[in-house]
Amino acid sequence: MKANKQYVVLSLATVLAVLGMSLGAPSFAQTVTPVSCTNGSGTVSVNQAAILTASGGNGVYSWSGTNLNITNSAGTQFAVSYPTAGTYTVIVTSAGQSATCSVNVTAAVPSGTLMCSPAVQNVTLGQTASVSATGGTGAYVWSSPELTISNPNGSGFSASYASTGLKTLTVTSGGAAASCAINVLASTGTPAPVPPPVTPGLPDTGGGYGK
């Protein structure tokens, strides 16, 4: 009887050892969704902003492009503009993967069309972004979902932001509307350029100036 009990114990041990060899060690590998890039603006005119959106990867993105001079670029969305017509490629990377967006740029819009300039600009936290409007009727009203605006009127507008990411400013004139995109980047530790004379005093605020 003792011999039989020993045989049973040895058999169970052997089975467990074989199962361990067959199944191997538990896997803790995480699956990363492929990164993708979407151009939500379609075809744009010269000096007009194209808004690009990234998804997938690990949720942390970096943007680059051969025709761009970008420093400290990050965020789910990014805006670009180009001074000449053509097709341009922008690359977004995340978790060791990359994806591309194509931006098709056509010739300039007709004279007198309402425009917001510069169409895209990069600023760091605490730095003032300034834009101006041309065309339309000459009377301009500014708006933005991210800002508390002290004065919405004027041909120019200045804004300051307290958080990083893609921000938009919209100007309307005579029933037409145009937008400027602002990429607010984290500070790199380098001194920021001297801001324009009109500087809002509080974070996430803006005000118009000029005629």
N, C-alpha and C positions, 0 to 999 in steps of 0.2 A: 504494500500500500504506500509506503514512503516513496518507493521508486516511482510510482505513478504520479504522486503529487509533485515530485521534482520535475518530472517530464512535462506536466501541465505548465508549471512556472516557466520553464525554459522555452516552451512553445510560444507562450504569450510574449515573452521578451523578444523572441525572434520575429514574430509578426510585427511588433511595434518598430523594431529596427528596420524592417523592410518597408513599412509604410513611411517612415521618416526619410529613407533614401528615395522613395518614389515621389513624395510630395515636395521634398526640398524645404528650404527655409521660407518662412512667410515673406511675401513681397510687400514693401511699403512704398513702392514707386508711385509718384503722382503723375497723372496725365495732364499735360498742358494743352489747352485749346490752341489751334493754329492762329497766329496773328493775322489780321486782315486790315486793309485800308480802304476807306470809302470817300469818294469825292462827292459831297452833297451839293456842290454848286454847278456841276456840269461844266459847260463851256463858259468862259468869262472873257471880258474885254481886257485890253492892256491896262495896267494899274488898277484893276478891280480884284477884290479879295476872293480867293477860293478857300472854302472851309473844308478841311480834311478831318476825318474821324477814324480812330483806331479802335479795334476790339480784339478779344482773345489774348493770347500770351498770359503773362502773370499780372496784368493790370498796370504795369509800370512801363511807360513808353518813352522812346527817344526818337526825335525827328531829324532828318538830314536830307541834303540834296546837293547835287553838283553845282547848281546855279544859285545856291543860297549861302548866306553867311550867318549861321545860327550858332549861338552859344547858350549852353545850359537849357536846351530845349526839352520840355517834358510836358505831359498831360495827355488826356484822351483826345483832345481836339487841337488842331493847329491851323493857322491861316497863312497863306502865301499870296504874293502878287508878283507880276513880272512886267517890265517896261516895254517888251517887244513881243510880237506875235510868235507863236510856235507851240510845240508840245514839250512839256517839262515833266520830269520824274522826281517824285518825293518819296523817300524811304522812311518807314517806321520800323523800329526794332523793339523786341520784348522777349525776355527769357531765351536769348540766343537765337530767336527766329526773326525773320524780316518779311515785310510785304511792301508793295509799291502802289502809289497812286499816280495816275497820269493827269496832268492839268493842261487842257487845251485852251490856248489864249488867242483870241481873234484881234483884228485891228481896232483902233480907237473908236469910241462912240462919237456920234455927231456933235458938232459944236453947240453949246447951249444946254446940253444934257446935264441934269443935276448930278454932281459928283462930290464924293467925300474923299479928302486926301490928307495924308497918305492912306492908301487902301489898307495897308497892313504895316504895323510897326511893333517892335519889341521894346518893352520897358521892364525894369526890375521893380520889385516891391518898394514903394516909397518914392518912385520916380514919376514925374508928371507926364502924361500923354497928351499931346495937343494935335488937333485936327482942324481942317477948314473946309468950307463948302463953296462951290462955284456952280454957275449955271442956275437953272430954275428961274424963279421970279425975282431973286435977290433978297427975299425975306425968308429966313430960315428958322426952324424949330427943331431942337435936339431932344432925343429921348434915349433911355437905356434902362433895361430891367435891373441892372446891377447897381445903379447909382441913385443917390438923393441929389436932385438937381436944384441949385439955388436960382439959376437964371437960364431958361431954355432957349433964349433967343440970341442971335448973332451969327456972323459968318464964320466965327471961330469957336472952338470949344476945348476946354482943358479938363482932364479927369485924373483922379488919383485912386488907386485900388489897394485894399488891405489883404487880398488873397491872390494866389497865382491862378493861371488858367487863361482860357480864351474869353475875351470880353468884346462886346459889340456896342457901337454907337450908331444911331440912326438919325439922319437929318431929313426933314420933309420940307418941301417948297412947292406951292402951287399944285398940290395933289400928287406930286411925285415923291419918291423916297429913295435914298441911297444910304449905304452903310460903310463904316470903317471897322476893321478888326484889329484888336490889340492883344498881343501875346504878352501876358504878365508873367515874368520869369522870376525864379528865386534869385536872391542876391548872390553874386559870385565873390563878393569881397572887394571887387575893384570899384573905385570911385565912379559914381554915375555922372553922365554929362550934366552940365548946368541946365536946369529946367527953364522953360519959357517964363515970361513975366507973370502970367496969370496962373496961380497955383492954388487949388482948393485947400482949405485948411484941415479937413477931416478925411479919414479913410472912406473910400467908396463914395466920394462926392464929385460933383462936376458943375461947371458953369459956363455959359456962353459969353462971348465978347465980340467986339467989332460991330459993324453996321447990321 
